[in-house]
Amino acid sequence: MTDHLITTPFGARTTAAEVLDGVDLTGKRALVTGAASGIGRESARVLAAAGAEVTIGVRDLAVGGRAAEEIRPASGPGTVHATMLDLADQSSVRAFVDAWRGPLHILVLNAGVMASPLQRTKEGWETQFATNHLGHFALATGLHGALAAARGARVVAVSSVGHVNGEVLFDDINFERHAYDPWAAYSQSKTANVLFAVEASRRWASDQIAVNALNPGRITSTRLGRHIGDISHSPASFDPTSTDVSWKNIEQGAATSVLLAASPLTEGVTGRYFEDCNEAGPHQPGVRRGVAAHALDAHHAARLWQTSLDMLATTATTV
């Protein structure tokens, strides 16, 4: 972060289509995770409408195939197709990476789970961290060669304002000793998304790979909140009467993602955190916006990178 925050003409009410109006992505290849529904689907639709060849990584090929068919442009060079990708299953991530051929210009790490009951992967990892961070970390690092080959690739990590609620619990990432709290686990995973962008932007700068994170806002009508039920089950700071977090529809919620993924206005921008289509300032106590200092900590970012590598190394021979 610098003292000079990057601003654009867009804001909280801007739609993804408006952000990419007039942008030509012909010849660009994009991958969007969690794009069978919600803002991932809208991001994929708008990228394809601008001419990109879009792959959507989905857990259910039947559902993903229908989504791809529905959002595929009726004309023009843009395409959409679905490929199997379960971020909570490292064998699925490896299979996807192994099958990828050619350069990758845009990678939108969009998929996620929020405030789920305690669940663990077959490795024993807490599911929110395993899906929201480790699955995406394995995917992005596995596709590093494809991103580098694009010479100017962009990686977008969809985080959340929820990251301000907590740091990565390095001493107990999988809640083996701490009592499990679904919101603490969610916050940790969303902080991890920002820390990934910080460290990846540093490591991959020489490869001309830009990596940024974002808060999409509070999005109505998506499956992300399926574990919450009544809004009163979420923390007070997530109350819908709050004026701090921008409440958006799906078209508006995808805008910051595509801004970082493909807009000329963010060309060369890396290692930043955006919200409402502009770079966010520092988080202030009691305010539900901005980026927390703990999510930009370079030491924590490097530590998380190594911790993630160590965790993934235990699955290297797992079928």
N, C-alpha and C positions, 0 to 999 in steps of 0.2 A: 504493500500500500504506500502511496505517496500522498503529499499534501494536496496535490491536484487530482480531484476526482473527475473521472470521465463522464461526460453528460451527452445526451442525445436529444433530438426533438420529441422523442417518444416518452410515454408515461404509463401509469397504472392502467389506464383505460384503453391503451393501444392494443390492437389485435395482432396476432402473429402474421396474418396476411398483409396487414398494413406495414409491418416492419420490413417485409420482403417485397413490397410492391416495386416492380421494375428491376428487381435483382435477377440475373440470369445464372442459374447453376448448371447449365448444360455441361455434361462431361464430368460432373462431380459425383462422387459416390458417398453415400451417407448411411450410417447405422444408428437406429434409435431403439433403445431397449424399453420394454414396457409400453409398447405402442399399439396394443390391441384396443386401448380405450384411453379416455382422459386426455391430458395435455400431451402425452407421448404420441397418441394418435394424431392430434392436431398438428404437432410439430412435424411428423412424418408427412402429413397431407400437404402442408404448406411448402416444405422442402421439395416434394415431388412436383407440386404445381409450378415451382420456379425452375424446374427442369432437371432436378437431381435424380439419380438412380438410388432409390431408398430401399434398404433392407430393414425390416422390423423384426427384432428378436423377441420371441413369444414363448410362453410355457405350453400353450395349447395351440397346436397348429391349425385345428379346425376353426377356432375362434379367430386366430391371427390371419388365416387365409381369407376369411370373410371380411375382416377389417381391411386387409390389403386391397381386396377387390372393390370395396366401397369407396376407398379414398384415392384409388389410382386415377390419375388425370385422364379425362376422356380424349384429350389430344395433346400433342406436344411430346418432347423427348423424355419427360419425367416418367418414372416407373416406381412401383411399390411391390415388393414380394416379401413373404413371411418365411422365417427360418426358426427352427427350434432352438431355444436358449433358456435354460433354467438357471438363474444366477445363484440359487441356493445349492446347486449341484455342480461341484467343481468338474466332474467328468463331462457334464454337458457344456460347460464353458470351454474346456480343453478341446472337445469335439468341434465346437463352433470355430475356435481359433485355428485349429488344424485344417479346417475346410476352407478358410478364407483365402482368396486369391486376388492378387493385384493391390493397388493402392487404396487407401481409405482417407477421404478428405474431411469428413465430418463424423464425429462420434458423440452422440448425445446419451449420456448415462442418466436415464430418466426413471427407470423402474424402481419401485420401492414398496416397502410395507411400513405401516405406522401403528405404534401402540398395540402391537399384537400380544396375546397371551404368551407366556413362556413356551417357546418351542426351540428345539435344537436340530441342527443338521446331523447327518450321520457321523460327522467328525466331532460332534459335541459342541459345536459353535452356536452361540445365541443367534437366532434366525434374523433379527433385524440387522445386526452388524454383518452377519454372513451375506445377506442379500444386498443391503444398501451400500456397503463398502467393499467387502472382500470379493464378492462376485464381480463387481465393476472394476476393482483393482486388477483382478486376474485377467479380465477381458481386455482392459486398456493396455496393460503391460504385455499381454500376449499378442496384441495387435500393433505393438510399437513399430515393428518393421514396416507394416502397411501404412501406418501414419507417417513415418519418416519418408517413405517413398513418395508420398503426395506432395512433399516440399511446400509446406504451408497449411498443414492440417490443423483442424480445430477440435478440441475435446471440451465438452460441456458437462459439468457435474451438477445435477439438480439437487441442491441441498434444501434447507428450510430455515425459517426464522427460529424453529425449534432448537437449532444448534446453540443458541445463546443460553439455553438452560443447563448445559453441562459439557464437560470435557470428556475426552476418551479416558476410560478407566483402565489405564495400562496395567494396574496390579490385579485386575479382575474383569477383563473384557467380556468374558462369557458368563458373568454373574454366577460363579461357582461358590463364592463366599458371601457376596453381598445379597441381600434380599432382592429378588427381581422386581423392578419397577418398569412397566412398559414405556413410560415416558422418558425415564432416564436412559433406557436402552435406545429409544428413538433419537434422543438428543445426541448421544454418543455417536451414533451412526451418521448423523447429519453433520456433526463437527468433523468426523472423519472425511466426509466428502470434500469439505473446504480444505482440510490439511492435505488431502491428496492433490488438489489443484495447486496448492502452494509448492509442494515438493516436485510434482511432475513438471511444473512450469520451469523450475530451476534445472532439473535434470535433462529436460528435452529441448531446451532453448536452442542448442546448436543444431538440432534436427528440424528447426523451424516449426515446431509443434506448439501451438498456443493452447493453454489449459486454464479454464476459468470455472468458477462456481456461481451459483445463483439461488435466490429465494424466489420461487414463482408466485408467492402470495397464497392466500387461503382460497382454494378453488372449490366452487360449488359443483355438485353432481359428478363426483368421480368416485372410484372404488377405493381410493387410498384410505378413506376414513371408515371403512367397513367394520373395523374392530372397535370403534368408539361407541356406536349406537347413539343415544341421546347426547347432544352437545354438552350437557351438564356433567358428563363423565370425563371430560377433558379438563386440564388444569384451568384455573380462573383466567390465566393469561391468554388462553385460547378462546375466551368468551367472544361471541359474535358481536357484542356491543363495543368491543375495542375498536378504536379508530386508528390504531397503530399499524396493523397489518392490512394491506389492501385486499379486500374480498373481490374475487374476479370470477367471470365465467371461463369456460374452457378456452375459448378463442383468445381471451386476454391473458390467461394463465400461461399459454405457450409462447407469448411474445418475447419474454426475456431469453428463453432458450434459443429461439431462432435468431434473435439479435446477436448472441454470442456465437452461434453456429455458422452464420452466413452473411451477416450484414457487413457491407464495406465500412461502416462506421466503427466497427470493432476490429478491423484488420490490424494485426500485430499486437493486439492487447493480450496480455497473459498474466496469470497469477493474481487475478482480481476476483472480487465478489460483487455481484450485481443484484439489484431488486428494482422492480418497476421500470425496467429498461435503462437504468442508469447505475453507475457504480455507487455502492452503498458507503456511507460514512461509518465511523466507529459506533458500536452499540453503546447506548446510554442506559444506565440502570432504570428499570421501570418502563422502558419503551420497547415495544415489540417490532423493532426494525433495526437495521444496521448489522455490522459484522463484529462478533466478539473477538477480543484480543487473543483469547486462547485458541481460536480457529486459524489464526494467522501466524502462530508461534513457529518459527523456523525449526527450532530444536524438536518440538513435538511432531512437526511434519516429517522430519527425517527419521525420528524414532518410530512413527507409525508405519512409514515405508518399510523399514527393516523388520518390524514386528509382523507386518503383512506378508512379507517374503518368507519369514520363518514359519508362519502358520501354513502358508500354501505349500511349503517344502514338505510338510508331513503328508500331503495328499498326492505327491508327484507320481507315486506308483499305484495309487488307488484306481481301480477299474470302475 
